[in-house]
Amino acid sequence: MDGNLNLTRSLGDLKYKQKDHLTPEEQAITANPDVYVFDYSDDIDFIIMGCDGIWEKRTNEEMVEYVYKKLKENVPLKQIVSDLLLDTVAPSLMENMGVGCDNMTCILI
């Protein structure tokens, strides 16, 4: 039924949001984000956020190691993100079976 969907949220795809008995959050897809609130403490060195195109290639641990390595080399945050995106993107769609060919968004704070 929804075999052509690979997004969990979407601003479009209205045909998947037509069930009158469901709220917007209960539809097959929704543009309403998950929101988390947490206390920021001194033991947090950085926050990295990215879309699934980033996380499909690296685990949380790999991402933390990557960022710490770059920080130790005094690489600016903007350059760390740029390097990360370039290191993550697949050189070829065929060679990687599509992994690393998804859209990629990343924020490093």
N, C-alpha and C positions, 0 to 999 in steps of 0.2 A: 504494500500500500504506500508506504512512505520511503520506498527504496531509493528515491532520487534525492533524499535529504541527507546532508552531512553536516548540517548546522544545528546547534541546540537552541540558538536564538536568532531571530531575524526580524528586520524591520518590514520586509516585504512578505512574499509567499502567502498572500491573503487566503488562498484556497485551503490552507491548513489551519485557519483561524475562524471557521464559519459555524462552529457548534454553539448554538444559542444558549444551551444549558450550562456551558462552561465559562468560567471567568477567563480573562486574558492569560493569567498564569497557568491555567489548566489546559489550554489549547495544545495542539501537537507541538507547536513552537511558540516562543514568546520573545518579545524584545525586553522584557523586564529582567534586569540583572540580579544575580545573587549578590548580596551585600553583607560584608562581615565587618564587625567593629572589634578592635582589640586595643589594649593599652600598649603604647610604645615605651620600651624600656631601654636602658643604657647597654644592655647586652645584645641589641640588634645593630649589626654593623651596616646592613643595607637591606633594601627590599627590592626584589626583582619580580616583575609581572610580565607575563607574555601570553599570547594566544596559543591554541593547540599546535600551530605550525612550529612553534619553538619547542614545546614539551614533548612532541612526538619523537624527537631525536635525542633528548637528554633527560636524565632523571634529575630530581631535585638535588641530589648529592653532587652529580656531575656539574650542574649549573653553579652551585655554591663554590666548588673547587675552581671552576673556570674563572669566576669573578674574583675570588681571593688571589689567584695567581696573577691576574692582570693588575689588581690593586697593589700587590707587592712590587710590581714592575713600574709603579707610578703612572700607569696608563690612565688618561682622563676618562671619566664616566661615559661621555659621548662616544669616545673611541672604543671603549669596551663593548658597548651595545652594537656599534657598527661592525666590529670584528666578530662578535657573536653571530650576527645575522649572516655575514659572509661565510663564516665557518659552518653554519647550519644549513644553508641552502644547498640543494643537491646539484651537482654539476650536470646531471643528465636524468631526465624523467625515466628513461628505460633502464638505466643501470641500477637505480635505487627503488624500483617498483613504486614510484610516486612519493616515497618518504623523503621529506625535505623539499617538496615542490608545493606545499601548501602556503597560504598567505602567512606572513610573519609580522608580528607586532611585539615590541619589547620596550619596557620602561625600567630603568634602573635608578633607584633613589638611594 
